[in-house]
Amino acid sequence: METAIKVAFATSDMLHVNQHFGSAKSFAIYAVDPEQSEFLEASQFGELAQDGNEDKLSVKIQLLDGCAAVYCQAIGASAIKQIVAQGIQPIKVHDGSSIKHLLIDLQNEMKSGPSSWLAKAINQHKSPDPQRFDEMEHEGWQE
């Protein structure tokens, strides 16, 4: 899965996106490339209020380290600001959206020409081209 990216889904049942980011009881995290997706982990949280508890966000944002996106039912402005600063794209979907179908949609987008956030995420997770220095030398670059 050379071009795989990690994505998270705010879920209570591991099947559907049905949680607000800030008060999500759990996240399902997947690795996804154009051909396959692989469940990596489920992270569980205790009961959290949606408002008045900003500290809850830092734990969730740390958990999402390395993720390119997080799918959720809703997300507040403070959370958006914090996750975007970490390079994570928030994606708001309808309550009850199927994780399986969202994964398929993401793979289809990867195949057909990714949106700007997805293209950026894929490029960040690619290994550097081992031929890049040979090409630079051929062009006349010198140390």
Helices and strands as residue ranges (DSSP letters): E 5-10, E 16-17, E 26-32, E 37-44, H 55-63, E 67-72, H 77-85, E 89-92, E 97-98, H 99-112, H 116-125, H 132-138
